[in-house]
Amino acid sequence: MHIGGVMLLESQAAGGAPPIAVIRRNVVDRLPDLPRYTQRLSTPHTGGLHWPSWEEDRRFRIERHVRIAGLPAPGGVDELLEWAGEYYSQRLDRSKPLWEMVILELADGRWALVTKTHHCMVDGVGSVDLATTLLDTEREHRAPRNRGSTGQLRESHPNTDETPRGGLRHTASLLAKPYFFVGNAALRTAQAGL
């Protein structure tokens, strides 16, 4: 019951994906626009006498959701597709928020951003909306629209490098700009295809 996507990206820098810390900070900066992404089910099982509800995950850690994986040699598109088939055959862990993102580097210098989100959080059209939240359509990085949960997220990890703070968040957003940009034409094409 999950929806996923594999985005193959060309690197703007020396080749390969940006540092995982930069990607994690960029995602954390956008989480206020995605309130369900820091919530989990009140119980990992459905059914019985009542349905689970959404509750804030007080143990939320971005590294449990955004991680790096490796491809077997020779590290091309065929290996990426094989990896994705295996990855999508595994269920999401229902004890944490129901989404994941994995970064994989290909041997030719490109990198893949692979997402998996439970269907209860997004549908086909919602996944395009999700892409417009996580990826910029303009080269200038935008600030999150809804800043409601950012404070909670910062307080839950006050002593880690995973938490955006002042100048660090600004620096991370500047570094991440070329990596999280999707042209308007590409986005319109994706939206028209649904």
Protein Blocks (a to p, Z undefined) as FASTA:
>chain_A
ZZcdddddddfblnpjddfklmmmmmmmmmmmmmmlmcccfbfbeehjbdcdddddfkbc
fklmgccdddddehiaklmmmmmmmmmmpccdfkbccbdddddddfkopacddddddfkl
pcfklmmmmmmmmpcfbfbdcddfblklmmmmmmmmmmbckbcchjlmmmmmmmmmmmmc
ccfklmmmmmmmZZ
